[in-house]
Amino acid sequence: MTDHVRSERLRMLQIDEAMSDTLRRVWKAVEPKLPEILDGFYAHMATDPELARMVGAQSQRLKQSQHSHWRRLFDGRFDEEYFASITRIGQIHNKIGLEPRRYMAGYAFILRHLVEIAVRDAGWSRAKSIAGVQAIVTAVVLDMDLAISTYLVAESTDRQQARLGLLSGAVDSFRGHATTIADAMLGTSDTTRQTASVIADM
C-alpha cells in the first residue's frame, strides 16, 4: 500500500494526531486489562465448533499476537509497520478460512470491553469519555476495513488461480483427447489405404 493510499484512508476516517494521542492515553488503561479480555474472547470463541477447530492448541500464541497487534493499533502511528501487520492478518484469515462475519463478531466482543474501559478511564469528564470512545471505534473500524479488504482480495486471487487451474486442466484433457482421436483417425486412414491397395492388386 502506497503512502498516498494510507494517507487517504486515514483522512477519510478523520484520524489525526489528536486522535492518536487519545489512543495512547486510553492504552494505559487498556493494557493491564487486555489479558483478561483476550481470555474471555478465546473462551467465547471456543463455544463455536468451527472457531474452536481453527484455534486448536494455539490460543496462547494467538493471545500474544493479539496483544502485540492491539498495542500497535493503540500506539496511534498508523505507519508502514502497522499497515503491513494488518495486511498479514487479512491474508492469514483468508488462508485459514476465517470468514469476515466471524472476524467482525470477534471484534464486536473486544470493542464492547474497550469502550467500557475508555468510559471508566474518563471518570466524570464527558469530553474525555467521548474522545476516548470515538478514537477506539474509529481505530477499530480502520482495522476491520483493512483486514477484511485484504481478505477479500486474497480470496478473489485464490478463486482466479483455481479457475485458471481448472481451465489449464481442461485444456490439457482436451489436448489429450484430441491427440487420441487424431491418432485413431490416422490409424483408420492407414488401414483404409492398405485395404484399397490390396483390392487393387487382386
N, C-alpha and C positions, 0 to 999 in steps of 0.2 A: 504494500500500500504506500503510495507516494505521500510526501509531506503535505501536498495540496489537498489530497483526499482526506487525510487525517484532520487537517485544519478545518475543512468544510464540515466534517462530521461533528466536530466539537462546536463549531459556530452554530450549526442548526439546533443543537441541544442547549445552546447558551451556556456552555461550560467555560467559565473564565477563572482567573486567578483567585477571585474571592470565593468561588465555589470550591476550588481546590484547597484553599486554606480551611474552609469549613470541614471538608472531608478529613483533613489531617487532624483537626481538633476532635472530631467525633471518633476517630480511630482510637484515640487514647482511652475512650470509654468502651469501645467495641472489643479491642484486642483481648482484654482479660476474660471476657465472656464468650469469645468466639469458640474455644474448645467445647464448651457446654452446648453451644448452638449446633456445632457440627456433629456432636454426639447424637443430639436429638434428630438432626437431619438424616443421618445414616440409619438410625433406628426406625425413622419414618419410612425410609426407602426400603428397608427390609420387609415391610408389610406388603410390598408389591413383588410377586414372584419373579417377574421379568427383570426388575431393577436389582433385586437381591442376587439374581444369577449374574448380572453384569458386574456387580461389586465383588462378589465372591469373598475371598480372604484378603482383599486389598484395601479394606476400609481404613486401616491405619495409614498406609501410604497415601491414600486419596485425601485423608484429612490434612496431612502435611502439605500436599499440593494445593488444597483448597485454602489453607491458611496463608500460604505464600501468595496465592492469587488475590485474595481479599486485601492483604497488606499492600500489594502493588496497586490495586484499584484505589484504596483509600489514601495512597501516597499522593494522588491527585496530579501526577506529572503527565499522564497520558502521552507518553513518549513512544519511541520506536520499540522499546523493550516491552511495554505494556501491550501494544498492538500485535506484536509478534506472539506474545503469550496467549492472548485471547484467540488469535488465529489458529494456533496449535490446538487449543481446546475444542474449537469448532471442528477441526479435522479429525480429532480423536473421537468426538461424538459421532461423526459420520462413520468412522471405521468400526466402532463397537455397536452401531445401530441404535444409539440413544436419540429417540425422536424429539423434536423441538417441544412438543406438548409436555413431555415428561421433564425436560430441562426447565421449562418455564414453571412447572408445578414445584420443582425443587427450589427455584429462585424465589417463588412466592413464599415458601416456607421460611427461608432465611430472611427475606425482606421484612416480613412481619416483625421478626425479632430485632432487626437492625433499627427499624423505625421506633420501636418501643424504647430501645436504648437511647436513641437520639433525643426523644422527648423527655425521658427521665434525666438525661445529662444536662438538658437545658434548664432544669429547675423551674423557677417561676417566670423565666424570660420567654414570652410568647414569640418575640422576633427570633431569638436564638433557636427555639424549637422548630419554627417554620423553616429557617435557613438549613438546619440540620436534616430535616425530613426531605426538603427539596433537593439538597445535594445528594443524599443517599439514593432517592428514587431516580434522579437523572443519571447518576453513575451506573446504577443497575440496569436502566433502560439501554444505555450505551453498550454495556457489557453483553446483554442479551442480543441486541441488534447485531453486534459484530460476530458473536459466536454462531447465531442462527444463520446469518448471511453466509458465513464461511461453510457451515454445514450444508446449506442448500447448493452452493457452488460445487462443493466436493461431491455431493450426491449426484448432481447433474453430470459432472465429469465421469463419474463411475458408470452411470447409465449409458452415456455416449460410448464409452470404451467397451461396455458389454455388448451394445448394439453392433459396434464395429467388429467385435469378436465373432458374433453370430453371423454377420454378413460375410466375413472372411471365411468362416467355416462353410457357409452355404456356397460360396464361390468355389472353394476347394472341392466340395462334394459334387457340384455341377460339373466342374472340370474333369473330375474322375469319371463320372457317368458318361460325359461326352466322349472322353478318350476310349472308354469301353465300347460304346456304341460305334464309334468310328472304326475301332479295330475289328469289331464284328462285321461291319459293313465291308471293310476291305477284305476280310476273310471270305465273305459271301461272294464278293466280286471276283476274287481269285478262283474260287470254286466254279463259278459260272463260266469264266474264261476257259478253265480246264475242261469242263463238260462240253463246251462248244467246240473245243479243239478235237476232243475225242470223236464227237459226232462227225466232224468234217473229215476225219481220217478214215471213217468207216466206208 
